[in-house]
């Protein structure tokens, strides 16, 4: 059971890393003018981190429930 749950964690981690990376890219190429995109890169990066952090503890929680 833990092997199956371990594989299910990887798409969540991949999505989180991808979102953080895309946010970093948008931050690097965003215009520095007042209307240049402002908080959008930080929304992407925050969403990526929010998806990645729980994935680390998700496998432990689900293993505890399954056993």
N, C-alpha and C positions, 0 to 999 in steps of 0.2 A: 504494500500500500504506500509506503513512504517513497518508493521509487517513482510511482505514478504521480504523486503529489510534487515530487522534486522536479519532474519534467514539466508540470503545469506552472511552476514558478518561473521558468525561463522566459516565456513570452511577456510576462509582466515586467521582469527586469529589463528585457530588451526594449520594451516600449518606454520605460522610464529613462533609460540611457539615451534612447533616440530623441525623446522630448527634451531632455536637458541639453543634448548636443545641438538640436535645432534652435533652441532658445539662445544658446551661446553664439551660434551663427548669426541669428537675427540681431543680436546685440552688437556683433562686430560690424555688420553691414548697415545698421540703421542710421538714418540721418540724424544729425545732432541738432537740427532745428527744433523749435518748440512743438511743432506738429509732426515730428519725425518718427512716431511709433511708440514713444514713451514707455509704457509698462508692458507692452505685448511680449517682448523677449523674456521678461521676468515671469510672466504667466506661464510660458512654455517651460521655463527652467523649473519653476515651482511645481508644476504638474508632473514633470519628470521625476523630481526628487520625491514627491508625494507618492508616486507609483513604485519607486524603487525601494524606499525604506520599509514599507510594510511587507514586501516580498521576502525580506530576510527573516522575519519572525513568523510569516504565514505558515511555512513548512513545520515549524515547531508546534504551533497551535493546532494545526490539522492532525499532526501525528499524535498529539495528546488526546484529541477527540477520538481518533480512530482506534487507539489502543485501550 
